[in-house]
């Protein structure tokens, strides 16, 4: 969320100035929040907010407020911030940072201030408990430092979930003690596609990387300090060619395969043997050791069934279980993994394909194939995170301009994102309550560095932050005006966002062609992809 909000804020005359002598008082329960605020404000302002009994800045807990809510009162002689929990106080400190001049967001001093906030009275709390962003580090690996920087940007915008997509056909980024070849082999590919897959062009440049177990522990702890939960994803049973390249016995008899170098999805999937299931359970055990999140994603999306249809082993498994078709076989497979996670006190999170053949009881659904899937999940009594591609996929092109880098998908401008409503029409109040939040997704097929992630994610991620945090009824004109001021904050943070006028010359990719789609074409594709599910009503 970016501030000031159009409603819920009362402006008063005057400003509150922070200077090197300004002190801070807070209870011990807020030590981590206070440490973070000092670390953020001290270097750029020289104001380290030393502890004082009679301090001008006071941070405190107020159990009458919602857990993630806060109340900020700024007068000329004092600043009082109360939160329903440390998370609420933390979100209030992010608002304080945004109310200060943009230079206060830099990492070191570039001026002498003044470091002033406007006098305001505001009470704020999020609409949804799940305010998420997926970061795909499987298609293009992002070094740990870039992931930590991304966490900082999410926290500033009051996101509370980082959905970390760790494995796919094109790379396995999760170190495993039990299966070391997953990173020895599966973390590296010979080359990558240059541009959209329809053009068949490759860059002849090896690519790879992975996170050690301590890297992942560090990412989890760093995010937790900023009240961001890291939800890991290990995609199963499809999107697994990198795993099969490392251990061919996981496949369906196609022999040795390389880590896949193309985009889209591979036709190769895990077999349904006891050994393959044991592998999945072992990996999920390691995931649970590293990630404390009560929710673990097993993906479950885009699993082609051709190999299972041709596999004597898969067909025998279906007969043994009395399953009518391969959709039911996938449902059984996902159910085995969900049951294993439940035995470890975790809940399964999967893309909406896991509803094909029946989703496991208690599953949380990431509904990506249109608002219809959000409705179907909610009506089935499942918790659902709304993330339909035409509003939430930040790899989609940002305009019709010819110089947009690698334009794929439908047009998704910043204002299109701002207009997204996570709860679709047609749900009862009980069903609507099943929509626990919203998530934007940063798929990185065409993002080979943090600079490109910046361009594709910002400022659209800023718009999504307000969708996930704020009210259903929003004022686009007001947001557009406030976004102009917020771009100066992104500049101070070093974010290479897309300018409103279009890409800068170095942000274009004339060497890599895209494959833009119209909205009508995409809606037809989604209808075909979901034709095997019950009709919407």
C-alpha positions as CSV (number, residue, x, y, z in Angstrom):
1,X,0.0,0.0,0.0
2,X,1.2,3.5,-0.7
3,X,0.2,6.5,1.4
4,X,-1.6,8.7,2.1
5,X,-4.8,6.8,1.6
6,X,-7.8,8.6,0.1
7,X,-10.0,7.8,3.1
8,X,-9.3,7.1,6.7
9,X,-6.7,9.9,7.0
10,X,-7.3,13.2,8.7
11,X,-4.8,15.9,7.9
12,X,-3.9,18.5,10.5
13,X,-1.9,21.7,10.3
14,X,1.9,21.5,10.9
15,X,4.6,18.9,10.7
16,X,6.6,16.7,13.0
17,X,10.3,16.8,12.7
18,X,12.7,14.0,13.4
19,X,16.3,15.1,14.2
20,X,19.3,13.4,15.9
21,X,18.0,14.3,19.3
22,X,14.6,12.7,18.8
23,X,14.1,9.7,21.1
24,X,11.9,6.7,21.0
25,X,10.0,4.7,23.6
26,X,8.6,1.2,23.1
27,X,8.0,-2.0,25.1
28,X,10.3,-4.9,24.8
29,X,7.8,-6.8,22.7
30,X,8.6,-4.4,19.9
31,X,12.4,-4.6,20.0
32,X,12.6,-6.2,16.5
33,X,10.3,-3.5,15.0
34,X,12.3,-0.8,16.7
35,X,15.6,-2.3,15.5
36,X,14.2,-2.3,12.0
37,X,13.0,1.2,12.1
38,X,16.4,2.5,13.4
39,X,18.3,0.5,10.8
40,X,16.1,2.0,8.1
41,X,16.1,5.6,9.2
42,X,19.4,6.0,10.8
43,X,21.8,5.8,7.9
44,X,19.9,8.2,5.5
45,X,18.8,10.7,8.1
46,X,21.4,10.5,10.9
47,X,18.4,10.2,13.3
48,X,18.9,6.9,15.2
49,X,15.9,7.4,17.6
50,X,17.8,6.6,20.9
51,X,15.7,5.2,23.7
52,X,14.3,7.8,26.0
53,X,11.7,7.6,28.8
54,X,10.0,10.9,27.8
55,X,10.3,10.3,24.0
56,X,8.6,12.2,21.2
57,X,8.2,9.0,19.3
58,X,6.2,6.3,21.0
59,X,5.5,2.8,19.7
60,X,3.1,0.6,21.6
61,X,0.6,-2.3,21.4
62,X,-3.1,-1.9,21.6
63,X,-5.1,-5.2,21.8
64,X,-8.3,-3.3,20.8
65,X,-6.9,-2.9,17.3
66,X,-6.9,-5.7,14.6
67,X,-3.8,-7.8,14.7
68,X,-2.3,-6.3,11.5
69,X,-4.0,-2.9,12.0
70,X,-2.4,0.2,13.4
71,X,-3.3,3.7,14.5
72,X,-0.9,6.6,13.7
73,X,-1.2,10.0,15.3
74,X,1.3,12.7,14.3
75,X,1.2,16.1,16.0
76,X,3.9,18.9,15.9
77,X,5.4,17.7,19.2
78,X,4.9,13.9,19.1
79,X,4.4,10.8,17.1
80,X,2.3,8.0,18.5
81,X,2.0,4.6,16.8
82,X,-0.1,1.8,18.2
83,X,-0.7,-1.6,16.6
84,X,-2.8,-4.7,17.4
85,X,0.4,-6.8,17.3
86,X,4.1,-6.3,16.4
87,X,3.0,-6.9,12.8
88,X,0.5,-4.0,13.0
89,X,3.2,-1.7,14.5
90,X,5.6,-2.8,11.7
91,X,3.1,-1.8,9.0
92,X,2.7,1.6,10.8
93,X,6.4,2.1,10.6
94,X,6.3,1.5,6.8
95,X,3.7,4.2,6.6
96,X,6.0,6.5,8.6
97,X,8.8,5.8,6.1
98,X,6.6,6.7,3.2
99,X,5.4,9.9,4.8
100,X,9.0,11.1,5.2
101,X,10.8,12.7,2.2
102,X,11.9,10.1,-0.4
103,X,15.6,10.6,0.6
104,X,14.8,8.9,3.9
105,X,14.4,5.7,1.9
106,X,18.0,5.8,0.7
107,X,20.8,3.7,2.3
108,X,23.0,6.6,3.3
109,X,22.8,10.4,3.7
110,X,22.5,12.6,0.7
111,X,21.3,15.7,2.5
112,X,20.5,17.3,5.8
113,X,16.7,17.1,5.6
114,X,14.6,18.4,7.2
115,X,13.1,15.0,8.1
116,X,9.5,16.0,8.5
117,X,6.1,14.1,8.4
118,X,2.8,15.8,7.9
119,X,0.5,15.8,11.0
120,X,-2.1,13.1,10.5
121,X,-4.6,10.9,12.3
122,X,-5.1,7.6,10.6
123,X,-6.4,4.1,11.5
124,X,-5.6,1.4,9.1
125,X,-6.0,-2.4,8.7
126,X,-5.8,-4.8,5.8
127,X,-8.9,-6.2,4.0
128,X,-7.3,-9.6,3.4
129,X,-5.1,-11.8,5.6
130,X,-3.2,-13.1,2.5
131,X,-1.4,-10.4,0.6
132,X,1.0,-12.3,-1.6
133,X,3.5,-12.2,-4.4
134,X,5.0,-15.1,-6.2
135,X,8.6,-14.9,-7.2
136,X,9.7,-17.5,-9.8
137,X,13.4,-18.3,-9.2
138,X,13.2,-21.5,-11.2
139,X,13.0,-20.2,-14.7
140,X,15.7,-17.6,-14.0
141,X,17.7,-17.9,-10.8
142,X,17.9,-14.8,-8.7
143,X,20.9,-14.7,-6.3
144,X,20.1,-14.6,-2.6
145,X,20.9,-10.9,-2.3
146,X,18.3,-10.0,-4.9
147,X,15.6,-12.1,-3.1
148,X,16.3,-10.3,0.2
149,X,16.0,-7.0,-1.6
150,X,12.7,-8.1,-3.1
151,X,11.5,-9.0,0.4
152,X,12.3,-5.5,1.5
153,X,10.2,-4.1,-1.3
154,X,7.3,-6.4,-0.5
155,X,7.5,-5.4,3.2
156,X,7.5,-1.7,2.4
157,X,4.2,-2.2,0.5
158,X,2.7,-4.3,3.3
159,X,2.7,-7.6,1.5
160,X,2.8,-10.5,4.0
161,X,3.4,-13.6,1.8
162,X,6.3,-14.4,-0.5
163,X,5.3,-17.5,-2.5
164,X,8.7,-18.8,-3.6
165,X,8.5,-20.9,-6.8
166,X,11.6,-23.1,-6.3
167,X,11.4,-25.8,-8.9
168,X,10.3,-26.3,-12.5
169,X,11.2,-28.0,-15.7
170,X,14.0,-25.4,-16.3
171,X,15.7,-25.6,-12.9
172,X,15.7,-27.0,-9.4
173,X,16.8,-24.3,-6.8
174,X,16.4,-26.2,-3.6
175,X,19.4,-27.9,-2.1
176,X,18.6,-31.5,-0.9
177,X,20.8,-33.6,1.5
178,X,19.0,-36.8,0.4
179,X,19.1,-36.1,-3.4
180,X,22.2,-34.1,-4.2
181,X,21.9,-34.5,-7.9
182,X,18.9,-32.2,-7.9
183,X,21.3,-29.3,-7.7
184,X,24.4,-30.9,-9.1
185,X,22.5,-31.6,-12.3
186,X,19.0,-30.1,-12.0
187,X,20.0,-26.6,-11.2
188,X,21.8,-26.0,-14.5
189,X,20.6,-25.8,-18.1
190,X,22.6,-25.5,-21.3
191,X,20.8,-22.5,-22.7
192,X,17.6,-20.5,-22.5
193,X,15.0,-19.4,-25.0
194,X,15.5,-15.8,-26.3
195,X,12.0,-14.3,-26.4
196,X,8.7,-16.1,-26.6
197,X,8.7,-19.9,-27.2
198,X,6.8,-19.6,-30.5
199,X,10.0,-18.2,-32.2
200,X,12.3,-21.1,-31.3
201,X,15.3,-18.9,-30.7
202,X,17.9,-19.7,-28.0
203,X,20.7,-17.7,-26.4
204,X,23.4,-20.5,-26.3
205,X,24.3,-19.3,-22.8
206,X,24.3,-21.7,-19.8
207,X,22.2,-20.7,-16.8
208,X,21.7,-21.9,-13.3
209,X,22.1,-21.6,-9.6
210,X,20.5,-22.8,-6.3
211,X,20.1,-21.9,-2.7
212,X,21.9,-23.8,0.0
213,X,19.9,-24.9,3.1
214,X,21.4,-22.0,5.1
215,X,20.6,-19.6,2.2
216,X,16.9,-20.6,2.6
217,X,17.0,-20.4,6.4
218,X,18.4,-16.9,6.0
219,X,15.7,-15.8,3.5
220,X,13.0,-17.2,5.8
221,X,14.4,-15.5,8.9
222,X,15.0,-12.2,7.0
223,X,11.4,-12.2,5.8
224,X,10.0,-13.1,9.2
225,X,11.7,-10.1,10.7
226,X,9.7,-8.1,8.2
227,X,6.4,-10.0,8.9
228,X,6.6,-11.8,5.5
229,X,5.9,-15.5,5.5
230,X,7.7,-17.5,2.9
231,X,5.5,-20.1,1.3
232,X,7.7,-22.6,-0.6
233,X,6.6,-24.3,-3.8
234,X,8.0,-27.6,-5.1
235,X,6.0,-28.3,-8.3
236,X,4.7,-31.8,-8.5
237,X,3.9,-34.1,-10.4
238,X,4.3,-31.9,-13.5
239,X,6.9,-29.2,-14.3
240,X,9.5,-31.7,-13.1
241,X,11.9,-32.3,-16.0
242,X,14.8,-30.8,-14.0
243,X,14.2,-33.5,-11.3
244,X,13.9,-36.3,-13.9
245,X,17.1,-35.1,-15.5
246,X,18.8,-35.6,-12.2
247,X,17.2,-38.9,-11.4
248,X,15.8,-40.6,-14.6
249,X,14.0,-43.3,-12.5
250,X,11.5,-40.6,-11.6
251,X,10.3,-40.4,-15.2
252,X,8.1,-42.6,-17.4
253,X,10.7,-44.4,-19.4
254,X,11.8,-41.7,-21.7
255,X,15.4,-42.3,-20.8
256,X,17.9,-39.6,-19.8
257,X,16.7,-36.1,-20.3
258,X,18.4,-32.7,-20.0
259,X,17.1,-29.9,-17.8
260,X,14.6,-28.3,-20.1
261,X,15.7,-25.3,-22.1
262,X,12.3,-24.2,-23.5
263,X,9.6,-22.2,-21.9
264,X,6.0,-23.3,-21.4
265,X,5.7,-26.8,-20.0
266,X,7.5,-30.0,-20.6
267,X,5.5,-33.1,-21.6
268,X,7.5,-35.2,-19.1
269,X,6.1,-35.8,-15.6
270,X,6.8,-37.9,-12.6
271,X,5.7,-41.5,-12.7
272,X,3.3,-42.8,-10.1
273,X,5.4,-45.5,-8.6
274,X,5.9,-46.0,-4.8
275,X,9.5,-44.8,-5.4
276,X,8.4,-41.6,-7.0
277,X,6.0,-41.0,-4.1
278,X,8.8,-41.7,-1.6
279,X,10.9,-39.1,-3.4
280,X,8.1,-36.5,-3.1
281,X,7.6,-37.2,0.6
282,X,11.3,-37.0,1.3
283,X,11.5,-33.6,-0.5
284,X,8.5,-32.3,1.4
285,X,10.1,-33.4,4.6
286,X,13.1,-31.3,3.8
287,X,10.9,-28.4,2.8
288,X,9.2,-28.6,6.2
289,X,12.5,-28.6,8.0
290,X,13.5,-25.4,6.3
291,X,10.2,-23.5,6.0
292,X,8.0,-22.9,9.1
293,X,5.0,-21.8,6.9
294,X,1.9,-23.7,7.9
295,X,1.1,-23.8,4.1
296,X,3.3,-25.6,1.6
297,X,2.6,-25.5,-2.1
298,X,3.0,-28.6,-4.2
299,X,2.0,-26.8,-7.4
300,X,-0.1,-29.4,-9.1
301,X,-0.6,-27.3,-12.3
302,X,-0.3,-28.0,-16.0
303,X,0.4,-31.7,-15.6
304,X,0.1,-33.3,-19.0
305,X,-1.3,-36.8,-18.9
306,X,0.0,-38.3,-22.2
307,X,2.9,-40.2,-20.5
308,X,0.5,-41.7,-18.0
309,X,-1.9,-42.7,-20.7
310,X,0.9,-44.6,-22.4
311,X,2.4,-46.0,-19.2
312,X,1.6,-49.6,-18.3
313,X,2.6,-48.7,-14.7
314,X,0.3,-45.7,-14.5
315,X,-2.6,-47.7,-16.0
316,X,-2.0,-50.5,-13.6
317,X,-2.1,-48.1,-10.7
318,X,-5.4,-46.7,-12.0
319,X,-6.9,-50.2,-12.1
320,X,-5.6,-51.0,-8.7
321,X,-7.2,-47.9,-7.2
322,X,-10.4,-48.1,-9.3
323,X,-9.8,-44.7,-10.8
324,X,-11.8,-43.7,-13.9
325,X,-9.2,-41.5,-15.7
326,X,-5.9,-39.7,-15.5
327,X,-7.5,-36.6,-13.9
328,X,-8.5,-38.8,-11.0
329,X,-4.9,-40.3,-10.9
330,X,-3.5,-36.8,-10.5
331,X,-6.1,-36.1,-7.8
332,X,-5.0,-39.3,-6.0
333,X,-1.3,-38.3,-6.3
334,X,-1.9,-34.8,-4.9
335,X,-4.0,-36.4,-2.2
336,X,-1.1,-38.5,-1.1
337,X,1.2,-35.5,-0.8
338,X,-1.5,-33.5,1.0
339,X,-2.0,-36.3,3.5
340,X,1.8,-36.4,4.1
341,X,1.9,-32.7,4.8
342,X,-1.1,-33.0,7.1
343,X,0.8,-35.5,9.1
344,X,3.5,-32.9,9.6
345,X,0.9,-30.2,10.6
346,X,0.9,-28.4,7.3
347,X,-1.8,-27.6,4.8
348,X,-1.4,-28.1,1.0
349,X,-1.5,-25.1,-1.4
350,X,-1.9,-25.8,-5.1
351,X,-2.9,-24.2,-8.3
352,X,-6.5,-24.6,-9.3
353,X,-5.7,-27.6,-11.5
354,X,-5.7,-29.7,-8.3
355,X,-9.5,-29.3,-8.3
356,X,-9.6,-31.5,-11.4
357,X,-10.6,-34.9,-10.1
358,X,-11.3,-33.4,-6.7
359,X,-9.1,-31.3,-4.4
360,X,-7.9,-32.7,-1.1
361,X,-10.0,-31.6,1.9
362,X,-8.6,-28.5,3.5
363,X,-6.5,-27.5,0.5
364,X,-6.0,-23.8,-0.3
365,X,-6.4,-23.0,-4.0
366,X,-4.4,-20.5,-6.0
367,X,-7.0,-19.6,-8.6
368,X,-5.2,-18.4,-11.7
369,X,-7.4,-19.5,-14.6
370,X,-9.9,-16.6,-14.3
371,X,-12.5,-15.5,-11.7
372,X,-14.6,-18.6,-12.5
373,X,-12.0,-20.7,-10.7
374,X,-12.2,-18.5,-7.6
375,X,-15.9,-19.0,-7.6
376,X,-15.7,-22.8,-8.0
377,X,-13.1,-23.1,-5.2
378,X,-15.1,-20.9,-2.8
379,X,-18.3,-22.8,-3.6
380,X,-16.5,-26.1,-2.9
381,X,-15.8,-24.8,0.6
382,X,-12.0,-24.4,-0.1
383,X,-10.0,-21.4,1.0
384,X,-8.8,-19.6,-2.2
385,X,-6.2,-17.0,-3.1
386,X,-7.4,-15.0,-6.1
387,X,-4.6,-14.5,-8.7
388,X,-6.2,-14.7,-12.2
389,X,-3.6,-14.2,-14.9
390,X,-5.2,-11.4,-16.8
391,X,-5.1,-9.2,-13.7
392,X,-2.3,-10.7,-11.6
393,X,0.5,-12.0,-13.9
394,X,3.2,-9.4,-13.9
395,X,5.1,-11.1,-16.8
396,X,2.3,-9.9,-19.1
397,X,3.0,-6.9,-21.4
398,X,2.3,-3.5,-19.9
399,X,1.0,-1.7,-23.0
400,X,0.4,-2.0,-26.8
401,X,3.6,-0.1,-27.5
402,X,5.9,-1.8,-29.9
403,X,9.0,-1.2,-27.7
404,X,7.6,-3.2,-24.7
405,X,10.3,-5.8,-23.9
406,X,9.3,-9.3,-25.0
407,X,5.5,-8.6,-25.0
408,X,3.6,-11.7,-24.1
409,X,0.0,-12.3,-22.8
410,X,-2.7,-9.7,-22.7
411,X,-2.1,-6.0,-21.9
412,X,-1.9,-5.5,-18.1
413,X,-1.3,-1.9,-17.2
414,X,-0.8,-0.5,-13.8
415,X,-4.3,0.9,-13.8
416,X,-5.6,-2.5,-15.0
417,X,-4.1,-4.1,-11.9
418,X,-5.5,-1.3,-9.7
419,X,-9.0,-2.2,-11.1
420,X,-8.8,-5.8,-10.1
421,X,-11.4,-7.1,-7.6
422,X,-10.3,-10.4,-5.8
423,X,-13.8,-11.4,-4.8
424,X,-15.8,-12.1,-8.0
425,X,-19.5,-11.4,-8.3
426,X,-22.0,-14.1,-7.6
427,X,-20.7,-15.4,-4.3
428,X,-22.7,-15.6,-1.1
429,X,-21.3,-13.9,2.0
430,X,-20.1,-17.3,3.3
431,X,-18.5,-18.2,0.0
432,X,-16.9,-14.7,-0.3
433,X,-15.3,-15.3,3.1
434,X,-13.4,-18.2,1.6
435,X,-11.4,-15.8,-0.6
436,X,-8.7,-15.2,1.9
437,X,-6.6,-12.9,-0.2
438,X,-5.0,-12.0,-3.5
439,X,-1.6,-12.6,-5.0
440,X,0.3,-11.3,-7.9
441,X,2.8,-13.5,-9.7
442,X,6.2,-12.7,-11.1
443,X,7.0,-15.4,-13.6
444,X,10.5,-15.0,-14.9
445,X,10.8,-16.7,-18.2
446,X,11.6,-13.3,-19.7
447,X,13.2,-11.7,-16.6
448,X,16.8,-12.7,-16.5
449,X,18.0,-10.2,-13.8
450,X,16.7,-8.2,-10.9
451,X,16.7,-5.1,-13.2
452,X,14.2,-6.7,-15.4
453,X,12.1,-7.9,-12.5
454,X,12.0,-4.3,-11.4
455,X,10.7,-3.2,-14.7
456,X,8.0,-5.8,-14.9
457,X,6.9,-5.6,-11.3
458,X,6.9,-1.9,-10.6
459,X,4.8,0.1,-10.4
460,X,2.2,-2.6,-11.0
461,X,3.1,-4.3,-7.7
462,X,2.3,-0.9,-6.0
463,X,-1.2,-1.0,-7.5
464,X,-1.6,-4.7,-6.4
465,X,-0.6,-3.8,-2.9
466,X,-3.5,-1.5,-2.6
467,X,-5.9,-4.1,-4.1
468,X,-4.8,-6.6,-1.4
469,X,-4.7,-4.2,1.5
470,X,-7.4,-1.6,0.9
471,X,-11.1,-1.2,0.2
472,X,-13.2,-2.7,-2.6
473,X,-14.2,0.7,-3.7
474,X,-11.1,2.6,-4.8
475,X,-10.5,5.9,-6.6
476,X,-8.3,5.4,-9.7
477,X,-7.7,9.1,-10.2
478,X,-6.6,9.5,-6.6
479,X,-4.2,6.5,-7.0
480,X,-2.8,7.9,-10.2
481,X,-2.0,11.2,-8.4
482,X,-0.4,9.5,-5.4
483,X,1.6,7.1,-7.6
484,X,3.4,10.1,-9.1
485,X,4.8,10.9,-5.6
486,X,5.5,7.2,-4.9
487,X,7.7,6.9,-8.0
488,X,10.2,9.3,-6.3
489,X,10.4,6.7,-3.4
490,X,11.1,3.9,-5.9
491,X,13.8,6.1,-7.4
492,X,15.4,6.6,-3.9
493,X,15.3,2.8,-3.4
494,X,17.0,2.2,-6.7
495,X,14.0,0.4,-8.3
496,X,14.2,0.5,-12.1
497,X,10.5,0.7,-12.6
498,X,8.7,1.2,-15.9
499,X,8.2,4.9,-16.5
500,X,4.6,6.0,-17.3
501,X,5.7,7.0,-20.8
502,X,7.1,3.6,-21.6
503,X,10.5,1.8,-21.4
504,X,13.8,3.5,-21.3
505,X,16.1,2.5,-24.2
506,X,18.0,0.0,-22.1
507,X,14.8,-1.6,-20.9
508,X,13.7,-2.6,-24.4
509,X,14.6,-6.0,-26.0
510,X,14.7,-5.6,-29.8
511,X,16.7,-8.8,-29.9
512,X,13.9,-10.9,-28.4
513,X,10.5,-11.2,-29.9
514,X,7.3,-11.6,-27.9
515,X,3.9,-13.1,-28.6
516,X,1.1,-10.7,-27.6
517,X,-2.4,-12.0,-27.2
518,X,-5.8,-10.3,-27.2
519,X,-8.1,-10.6,-24.3
520,X,-10.6,-12.5,-26.4
521,X,-8.0,-15.0,-27.4
522,X,-6.9,-15.5,-23.8
523,X,-10.5,-15.9,-22.5
524,X,-11.1,-18.6,-25.2
525,X,-7.9,-20.4,-24.1
526,X,-8.9,-20.3,-20.4
527,X,-12.4,-21.7,-21.3
528,X,-10.7,-24.6,-23.1
529,X,-8.3,-25.2,-20.2
530,X,-11.2,-25.5,-17.7
531,X,-13.8,-27.3,-19.9
532,X,-13.3,-30.5,-17.8
533,X,-14.6,-28.8,-14.7
534,X,-18.2,-28.2,-13.7
535,X,-20.0,-25.3,-15.3
536,X,-20.1,-22.0,-13.4
537,X,-23.4,-20.8,-12.1
